[in-house]
Amino acid sequence: MTYLASWRIDLAADLLRETKATVGSIARRVGYANTFALSVAFKRLRGITPTQHRIAAPPPGSENERR
């Protein structure tokens, strides 16, 4: 179960960085029932909310992403 949760959060993190999809649609896409469920799991594993991750992540193709 730990592996599955980690994989789902990693996938959600990638989608948050690479798409403009809503957190709710990403939550459903990676197997969470709603935004709240994803947010709780994301914060538990990453220490920040999905929205904070999206804001902090460099946009695709930026110089910081290549490092």
C-alpha positions in Angstrom: 0.0 0.0 0.0 2.9 2.4 0.7 4.2 1.9 -2.8 0.8 2.5 -4.4 0.3 5.7 -2.4 3.7 7.0 -3.2 3.3 6.2 -6.9 -0.1 7.9 -7.0 1.3 11.1 -5.3 4.3 11.1 -7.7 2.0 10.9 -10.7 -0.2 13.6 -9.2 2.9 15.8 -8.6 3.9 15.4 -12.3 0.4 16.2 -13.5 0.3 19.3 -11.3 3.6 20.5 -12.8 2.9 19.6 -16.4 -0.8 20.4 -16.9 -3.3 23.0 -16.0 -5.8 20.4 -14.9 -7.6 21.1 -11.7 -6.6 19.4 -8.5 -10.0 17.7 -8.4 -9.6 16.2 -11.9 -6.0 15.1 -11.1 -7.3 13.5 -7.8 -9.8 11.5 -9.7 -7.3 10.6 -12.5 -4.8 9.1 -10.0 -7.5 7.3 -8.0 -8.6 9.6 -5.2 -12.3 10.2 -4.6 -11.9 14.0 -4.3 -9.6 16.9 -3.9 -9.6 16.6 -0.1 -8.5 13.0 -0.2 -5.6 13.8 -2.5 -4.6 16.9 -0.5 -4.4 14.9 2.8 -2.3 12.2 1.2 -0.1 14.7 -0.7 0.6 16.7 2.4 1.3 13.6 4.4 3.9 12.3 1.9 5.3 15.6 0.5 4.9 18.0 3.4 3.0 20.6 1.2 -0.4 20.8 -0.4 -0.9 20.1 -4.1 -1.5 23.8 -4.8 1.7 24.7 -3.0 3.6 22.2 -5.1 2.1 23.6 -8.3 3.1 27.1 -7.4 6.7 26.1 -6.3 7.3 23.8 -9.3 9.1 25.4 -12.3 7.0 25.5 -15.5 7.8 22.8 -18.1 10.8 23.7 -20.2 12.2 26.3 -17.8 15.9 26.5 -17.1 15.4 25.2 -13.5 13.6 22.1 -14.6 16.7 20.9 -16.6 19.0 20.8 -13.6 
